[in-house]
Amino acid sequence: MTPPSTSISAELSVWRMLLRAQVQISRRLQADLLADHGLPLGSYDVLTHLGAAPGGRLRMNDLADRVLLSRSGLTRLVDRLQREGLVARQSCTSDARGLYAVLTPAGRRRLEEATPTYRRGVREYLLSRLDEDDLGRFAAILRRLLDEPPAASARTPLTRHHEATVTA
């Protein structure tokens, strides 16, 4: 429902700004990762999720959900990462139809090399432009958009991420 004091035009303007900001930040991060590491942002995202997973592996379906790609899009991306030696596929012993994507040692090294570039970009293109109050409000807004329950702590997930990336 549109608040009485807000016009549809103003709402759509905010929506377009959100989309432009996301695309602009993503393009800058992609350019940095490609220039410094020859690694597209989507590939970095896959390596990050695998690097954070127990044993460096995730079922392909779970990975597709996390990186927000279709199953076929993820399959093509994992094919490319496998050709580069950054990811391997393993059969799932409990489900013959299931496959795991597994981070290889070369993939872990590439991820470790690219992570400082990624974190620097996130700080430069987003976090450095927000003060602590902005950061808290921004996290609260994003949490509402994601339908996530409020954090028990006053420190938001984005604030904790910011603290971790600043000290990293």
C-alpha positions in Angstrom: 0.0 0.0 0.0 1.3 3.4 -1.0 1.6 5.9 1.9 -0.6 8.9 1.2 2.4 11.3 1.1 4.5 9.2 -1.3 3.8 9.3 -5.0 4.2 6.3 -7.2 6.8 8.3 -9.2 8.9 8.8 -6.0 8.7 5.2 -5.1 9.8 4.0 -8.5 12.6 6.5 -8.4 13.9 4.9 -5.2 13.5 1.4 -6.8 15.5 2.5 -9.8 18.2 4.0 -7.6 18.5 0.8 -5.7 18.9 -1.2 -8.9 21.5 1.3 -10.3 23.5 1.3 -7.1 23.6 -2.5 -7.0 24.6 -2.7 -10.7 27.2 0.0 -10.3 28.8 -1.6 -7.3 28.8 -5.0 -8.9 30.3 -3.7 -12.1 33.1 -2.0 -10.1 33.8 -5.2 -8.1 33.8 -7.2 -11.2 36.2 -4.9 -12.9 38.6 -5.0 -9.9 38.5 -8.8 -9.7 39.0 -9.2 -13.5 41.9 -6.7 -13.6 43.7 -8.1 -10.6 42.8 -11.8 -10.7 41.2 -12.6 -14.0 38.2 -13.7 -12.0 34.6 -12.6 -12.8 32.4 -11.6 -9.8 30.1 -14.6 -10.3 33.0 -17.0 -10.1 34.3 -15.3 -7.0 30.8 -15.7 -5.5 30.8 -19.4 -6.1 34.4 -19.8 -4.7 33.3 -17.8 -1.6 30.3 -20.0 -0.9 32.4 -23.2 -1.4 35.2 -21.8 0.7 32.8 -21.1 3.6 31.1 -24.5 3.4 32.2 -27.5 5.5 34.9 -29.4 3.6 34.8 -26.8 0.8 31.8 -28.5 -0.9 28.1 -27.9 -1.5 25.5 -29.8 -3.4 24.9 -28.1 -6.7 21.3 -27.3 -5.9 22.2 -25.6 -2.6 25.0 -23.7 -4.3 22.6 -22.5 -7.1 20.2 -21.1 -4.4 23.1 -19.3 -2.6 24.5 -17.7 -5.7 21.1 -16.9 -7.1 21.6 -18.6 -10.4 19.4 -21.0 -12.3 20.6 -24.6 -12.2 21.7 -24.5 -15.8 23.5 -21.2 -15.2 25.4 -22.6 -12.3 26.2 -25.8 -14.3 27.8 -23.6 -17.0 29.7 -21.6 -14.4 31.0 -24.7 -12.5 32.0 -26.2 -15.9 34.2 -23.2 -16.5 35.6 -23.2 -13.0 36.3 -27.0 -13.4 38.2 -26.4 -16.7 40.3 -23.8 -14.8 41.0 -26.3 -12.0 39.3 -24.2 -9.3 36.4 -26.5 -8.7 35.8 -30.3 -9.0 32.6 -32.3 -9.0 32.0 -35.2 -6.7 29.1 -37.7 -6.7 26.8 -37.7 -3.7 27.0 -41.2 -2.1 23.6 -40.8 -0.5 21.8 -39.7 -3.7 23.1 -41.0 -7.0 21.5 -38.1 -8.9 23.2 -35.5 -6.7 26.5 -33.8 -7.3 28.7 -31.7 -5.1 30.8 -28.8 -6.3 34.1 -29.0 -4.4 36.7 -26.2 -4.0 40.1 -27.4 -5.1 43.4 -26.3 -3.6 44.0 -24.1 -6.6 40.5 -22.7 -6.1 41.2 -22.0 -2.4 44.4 -20.2 -3.4 42.6 -18.1 -6.0 39.9 -17.2 -3.5 42.5 -16.2 -0.9 44.3 -14.0 -3.4 41.1 -12.3 -4.6 39.4 -11.8 -1.2 41.5 -8.7 -0.2 40.6 -7.1 -3.6 36.9 -7.9 -3.1 36.9 -6.6 0.5 38.7 -3.4 -0.5 36.1 -2.8 -3.2 33.2 -3.4 -0.8 34.7 -0.9 1.6 35.5 1.6 -1.1 32.2 1.4 -3.0 29.8 0.9 -0.2 30.9 0.8 3.5 33.1 3.9 3.4 30.2 6.0 2.2 28.1 5.1 5.3 28.7 6.1 8.9 27.8 3.8 11.7 24.2 5.2 12.0 23.7 4.8 8.2 25.1 1.3 8.4 22.7 0.3 11.1 19.7 1.8 9.3 20.8 0.3 6.0 21.1 -3.1 7.6 17.6 -2.8 9.2 16.1 -1.8 5.9 17.7 -4.7 4.0 16.6 -7.1 6.7 13.0 -5.9 6.3 13.3 -6.4 2.5 14.7 -9.9 3.0 11.9 -10.7 5.5 14.5 -11.6 8.2 13.7 -11.3 11.9 15.4 -8.5 13.8 18.8 -9.5 15.3 18.8 -10.1 19.1 21.9 -7.9 19.3 22.2 -4.2 18.5 25.0 -5.1 16.1 23.5 -5.9 12.8 24.8 -8.6 10.4 26.0 -5.8 8.1 27.7 -4.0 11.0 29.5 -7.2 12.0 30.5 -7.7 8.3 31.8 -4.2 8.2 33.8 -4.7 11.4 35.2 -7.9 10.0 36.2 -6.4 6.7 37.7 -3.3 8.2 40.0 -5.4 10.5 40.8 -8.0 7.7 
